[in-house]
């Protein structure tokens, strides 16, 4: 029950068009294309036209096929369903048995690579790798007198997200100056964040 699709068999009906494919390799290529465009609301028109010609079906049916392919792929990705047996069990019992076995096998063979690709493509925020600090004395002048004002300089080494998978992430140095007042405000905020994180971690350890 945990692997069941939250939809009826009609949502999977367009997959039966795969029975018109000339070979298993063609089915595999269709799944690869569907994976690449799985997050898009529509598939490229040139792609739909080409597949419609290969399968000898109407373009509107090809568009429905790609939506069904993307639906199956996303289900397996988001629910971490990667084994052929589990994928097979996710289909309604009424679904075409041989096609069900073929789809399950193709997905199982590619799921590990697809999961890795999705993981690497996810947007990640810059990561703090190191920091240092020092106290400076600045001269502040006003109409009454000149005063020496202590300030804190914090230098943070931040690792930026690499734009390409084969690139090494860059390290950026960021210097921030704090007055005594702004530093106290930030420390107060960080204390509240620490307490909230400890509270969440405590609840998770008890569950």
C-alpha positions, 0 to 999 in steps of 0.5 A, a space after each residue: 500500500 505504501 507504494 501505491 500511486 495516488 491516482 486511478 489507472 486512467 492516469 497511467 493509460 497513456 503509457 500503453 502507447 509504449 507498446 507501439 515502440 519499435 524496441 526496448 531501446 526506444 522505450 528507454 530513450 523516451 524515459 530518458 527524455 521524460 526525466 530531462 523534462 519532468 519538471 516542465 509544464 509542457 514538452 518541446 513541440 519538436 520532440 512531440 512531433 518526432 515521437 508522434 511520427 515514430 509511434 504513428 499516433 496523434 501529437 496530443 496522445 504523445 503529450 499525454 504519454 510524456 506526462 504519464 512518463 514524468 508522473 511515474 518517474 517523479 513518483 519513484 524519485 520522491 518516494 525513493 522507489 528504486 527496486 524493480 519489485 517495488 516499482 512493479 507493485 506501484 502499478 494497478 493490478 489491471 495495468 498491462 503485465 508485460 509493459 509493467 515489467 519492462 517499465 519496472 526494469 528500466 526504471 530500476 536500472 536508471 533510478 540510482 543515476 537519476 537520484 544522484 543527478 537530482 541530488 547534485 542539481 538541487 540548489 544549495 545555499 552558501 556554506 560557512 567554512 571558517 571565520 575569524 575576528 578581531 577588535 578595532 578601535 575607531 575614532 568617532 567625531 561629533 560636535 562635542 568631542 572625539 571618542 574612541 569606539 571599539 568595533 568588531 571585525 568578523 571575517 567569514 570564509 563562505 563556500 559558494 555553490 559550484 555552477 557546474 558539477 565538475 567545478 570546485 566550489 569557490 571560497 569567498 571572504 566576507 568582512 562584516 563590522 559590528 558595533 557593540 550594540 549590533 553585536 549584542 543584537 546578533 548574539 541575542 538572535 543567535 542564542 534564540 536560534 540555538 535554543 530552537 534548534 536544541 528544542 527541535 533536536 530534542 523532540 526528534 530524539 524522543 520520537 
